[in-house]
Amino acid sequence: MAITRVCTLTSTNANTYSTSDEWIAEHGKCGLGHATVESGTIVADGTNAVTRTLVYADAAARTSHNTAGNSDTSYTTTFVSESTT
């Protein structure tokens, strides 16, 4: 079963982001390019936060990515939801 995980990423500075390209230019792809991620999006809304959605083939792929961790302190991650299809 595919796993879809949604998180809010919030910049630790005062910058705002009108597009995902602006966010990525400053913070990188934030997991979108990880080998276990089948697809993903970053959606900006003009605030200092974006919504990131990552899709994994299964729970093992999600666990593998989550185990890798994140050492980037330029943003915080807040879990929103996870669903299976």
FITI-592289 format. One record per residue: chain; residue number from 1; residue in one letter; z, x, y negated of N, C-alpha, C in turn. Coordinates in nm, 2 decimals. Atoms other than C-alpha are relative to their C-alpha. Example, Ala and Ser with C-alpha at 12.3 -4.5 7.8 and 13.67 -1.06 7.14 Angstrom:
# FITI-592289
PT  unit  pos  code    n_zz    n_xx    n_yy   ca_zz   ca_xx   ca_yy    c_zz    c_xx    c_yy
PT     A    1     A    0.00    0.09    0.12    0.78    1.23    0.45    0.00    0.09   -0.12
PT     A    2     S    0.00   -0.09    0.11    0.71    1.37    0.11    0.08   -0.08   -0.11
***
This chain:
# FITI-592289
PT  unit  pos  code    n_zz    n_xx    n_yy   ca_zz   ca_xx   ca_yy    c_zz    c_xx    c_yy
PT     A    1     M    0.00    0.08    0.12    0.00    0.00    0.00    0.00    0.09   -0.12
PT     A    2     A    0.01   -0.07    0.13   -0.09    0.12   -0.35    0.13   -0.03   -0.08
PT     A    3     I   -0.11    0.01    0.09    0.20    0.18   -0.59   -0.04    0.02   -0.14
PT     A    4     T    0.03   -0.01    0.14    0.17    0.11   -0.96    0.13    0.01   -0.07
PT     A    5     R   -0.12   -0.03    0.07    0.44    0.26   -1.18   -0.03    0.01   -0.15
PT     A    6     V    0.02    0.01    0.15    0.47    0.18   -1.55    0.13    0.06   -0.07
PT     A    7     C   -0.11   -0.06    0.08    0.69    0.38   -1.79   -0.04    0.00   -0.15
PT     A    8     T    0.02   -0.02    0.14    0.74    0.41   -2.16    0.03    0.14   -0.03
PT     A    9     L   -0.03   -0.14    0.04    0.71    0.76   -2.30    0.02    0.00   -0.15
PT     A   10     T   -0.04    0.01    0.15    0.88    0.81   -2.64    0.01    0.15   -0.05
PT     A   11     S    0.00   -0.13    0.06    0.81    1.12   -2.85    0.14    0.03   -0.06
PT     A   12     T   -0.13   -0.04    0.06    1.12    1.31   -2.96   -0.01    0.04   -0.14
PT     A   13     N    0.02   -0.03    0.14    0.97    1.37   -3.30   -0.04   -0.13   -0.07
PT     A   14     A    0.02    0.12    0.08    0.88    1.13   -3.58   -0.15   -0.04    0.00
PT     A   15     N    0.14    0.03    0.00    0.50    1.13   -3.51   -0.03   -0.14    0.07
PT     A   16     T    0.05    0.13   -0.06    0.32    0.80   -3.43   -0.14    0.03    0.05
PT     A   17     Y    0.13   -0.02   -0.08    0.01    0.76   -3.21   -0.08   -0.13    0.00
PT     A   18     S    0.08    0.12    0.00   -0.27    0.51   -3.27   -0.09    0.00    0.12
PT     A   19     T    0.08   -0.01   -0.12   -0.47    0.63   -2.97    0.06    0.09    0.11
PT     A   20     S   -0.04   -0.08   -0.11   -0.41    0.78   -2.63   -0.04    0.14   -0.02
PT     A   21     D    0.04   -0.13    0.03   -0.61    1.08   -2.74    0.09    0.08   -0.09
PT     A   22     E   -0.10   -0.06    0.09   -0.36    1.15   -3.02    0.12    0.04    0.08
PT     A   23     W   -0.12   -0.03   -0.08   -0.07    1.14   -2.77   -0.03    0.12    0.09
PT     A   24     I    0.03   -0.11   -0.10   -0.25    1.36   -2.51   -0.02    0.13   -0.08
PT     A   25     A    0.01   -0.12    0.07   -0.34    1.61   -2.78    0.13    0.07   -0.03
PT     A   26     E   -0.13   -0.06    0.03    0.02    1.66   -2.86    0.09    0.02    0.12
PT     A   27     H   -0.09    0.00   -0.11    0.20    1.59   -2.53   -0.07    0.03    0.14
PT     A   28     G    0.07   -0.02   -0.13   -0.07    1.65   -2.26   -0.02   -0.13    0.07
PT     A   29     K    0.04    0.11   -0.07   -0.18    1.42   -1.99    0.12   -0.08    0.07
PT     A   30     C   -0.12    0.06   -0.04    0.18    1.34   -1.88   -0.02   -0.06    0.14
PT     A   31     G    0.01    0.05   -0.14    0.10    1.31   -1.51   -0.13   -0.06    0.04
PT     A   32     L    0.13    0.06   -0.03   -0.25    1.16   -1.53   -0.08    0.09    0.09
PT     A   33     G    0.08   -0.09   -0.08   -0.40    1.47   -1.37    0.06    0.05    0.12
PT     A   34     H   -0.07   -0.04   -0.12   -0.15    1.51   -1.09   -0.08   -0.03    0.12
PT     A   35     A    0.08    0.02   -0.12   -0.31    1.55   -0.75    0.03   -0.13    0.08
PT     A   36     T   -0.03    0.12   -0.07   -0.13    1.25   -0.61   -0.03   -0.13   -0.07
PT     A   37     V    0.03    0.12    0.08   -0.23    1.01   -0.89   -0.14   -0.04    0.02
PT     A   38     E    0.13    0.05   -0.02   -0.53    0.80   -0.80   -0.07   -0.04   -0.13
PT     A   39     S    0.05    0.03    0.13   -0.57    0.66   -1.15    0.12   -0.02   -0.09
PT     A   40     G   -0.11    0.02    0.10   -0.37    0.62   -1.47   -0.06   -0.02   -0.14
PT     A   41     T    0.04    0.02    0.14   -0.38    0.52   -1.83    0.12    0.03   -0.09
PT     A   42     I   -0.10   -0.01    0.10   -0.19    0.59   -2.15   -0.05   -0.09   -0.11
PT     A   43     V    0.04    0.10    0.11   -0.19    0.31   -2.41    0.10    0.02   -0.12
PT     A   44     A   -0.07   -0.02    0.13   -0.08    0.38   -2.77    0.00   -0.13   -0.08
PT     A   45     D   -0.01    0.12    0.08    0.03    0.11   -3.01    0.04    0.03   -0.15
PT     A   46     G   -0.03   -0.04    0.14    0.08    0.30   -3.34    0.15    0.03   -0.02
PT     A   47     T   -0.14   -0.04    0.02    0.45    0.37   -3.28    0.01    0.15    0.06
PT     A   48     N   -0.02   -0.13   -0.05    0.61    0.69   -3.15    0.01    0.00    0.15
PT     A   49     A   -0.01    0.01   -0.14    0.59    0.56   -2.79   -0.13   -0.05    0.05
PT     A   50     V    0.12    0.05   -0.07    0.31    0.49   -2.54    0.04   -0.06    0.13
PT     A   51     T   -0.02    0.05   -0.14    0.29    0.30   -2.21   -0.09    0.07    0.09
PT     A   52     R    0.08   -0.08   -0.10    0.18    0.51   -1.92    0.01   -0.08    0.14
PT     A   53     T    0.01    0.06   -0.13    0.06    0.35   -1.59   -0.06    0.10    0.09
PT     A   54     L    0.05   -0.09   -0.10    0.01    0.56   -1.28   -0.01   -0.08    0.13
PT     A   55     V    0.03    0.06   -0.13   -0.14    0.44   -0.95    0.00    0.10    0.11
PT     A   56     Y    0.00   -0.09   -0.12   -0.06    0.61   -0.62   -0.05   -0.07    0.12
PT     A   57     A    0.05    0.06   -0.12   -0.21    0.55   -0.28    0.12   -0.06    0.08
PT     A   58     D   -0.11    0.05   -0.08    0.14    0.50   -0.13    0.13    0.06   -0.05
PT     A   59     A   -0.13   -0.05    0.05    0.51    0.56   -0.17    0.02    0.15    0.02
PT     A   60     A   -0.01   -0.14   -0.03    0.48    0.91   -0.02   -0.06    0.08   -0.12
PT     A   61     A    0.07   -0.07    0.11    0.24    1.01   -0.30    0.08   -0.01   -0.13
PT     A   62     R   -0.09    0.02    0.12    0.47    0.86   -0.57    0.12    0.09    0.01
PT     A   63     T   -0.12   -0.08   -0.02    0.77    1.04   -0.42   -0.04    0.15   -0.03
PT     A   64     S    0.05   -0.14    0.01    0.57    1.37   -0.41   -0.01    0.03   -0.15
PT     A   65     H    0.01   -0.03    0.14    0.49    1.34   -0.78    0.13    0.00   -0.07
PT     A   66     N   -0.13    0.01    0.07    0.84    1.23   -0.89    0.08    0.12    0.04
PT     A   67     T   -0.08   -0.12   -0.04    0.99    1.53   -0.70   -0.04    0.12   -0.08
PT     A   68     A    0.05   -0.12    0.08    0.77    1.77   -0.90    0.08    0.00   -0.14
PT     A   69     G   -0.08    0.00    0.12    0.98    1.66   -1.21   -0.08    0.02   -0.13
PT     A   70     N    0.06   -0.02    0.13    0.91    1.70   -1.58    0.09    0.08   -0.08
PT     A   71     S   -0.08   -0.09    0.08    1.03    1.99   -1.79   -0.03   -0.02   -0.15
PT     A   72     D    0.05    0.02    0.14    0.86    1.87   -2.11    0.11   -0.08   -0.08
PT     A   73     T   -0.10    0.06    0.08    1.13    1.79   -2.37   -0.06   -0.06   -0.13
PT     A   74     S    0.06    0.05    0.12    0.88    1.67   -2.63   -0.01   -0.16    0.00
PT     A   75     Y   -0.01    0.15   -0.01    0.92    1.31   -2.50    0.10   -0.04    0.11
PT     A   76     T   -0.09    0.06   -0.11    1.15    1.09   -2.29   -0.07   -0.10    0.08
PT     A   77     T    0.07    0.09   -0.08    1.05    0.87   -2.01    0.10   -0.11    0.04
PT     A   78     T   -0.08    0.11   -0.04    1.19    0.52   -1.95   -0.08   -0.09    0.10
PT     A   79     F    0.06    0.08   -0.10    1.11    0.33   -1.64   -0.01   -0.15   -0.04
PT     A   80     V    0.03    0.14    0.03    0.95   -0.02   -1.69   -0.01   -0.08    0.12
PT     A   81     S    0.02    0.08   -0.12    0.83   -0.15   -1.36   -0.07    0.08    0.11
PT     A   82     E    0.08   -0.06   -0.11    0.69   -0.06   -1.02   -0.04   -0.12    0.09
PT     A   83     S    0.05    0.10   -0.09    0.48   -0.28   -0.79   -0.09    0.05    0.10
PT     A   84     T    0.09   -0.04   -0.11    0.28   -0.26   -0.47   -0.11   -0.10    0.01
PT     A   85     T    0.12    0.09   -0.02   -0.06   -0.41   -0.39   -0.06    0.04    0.13
***
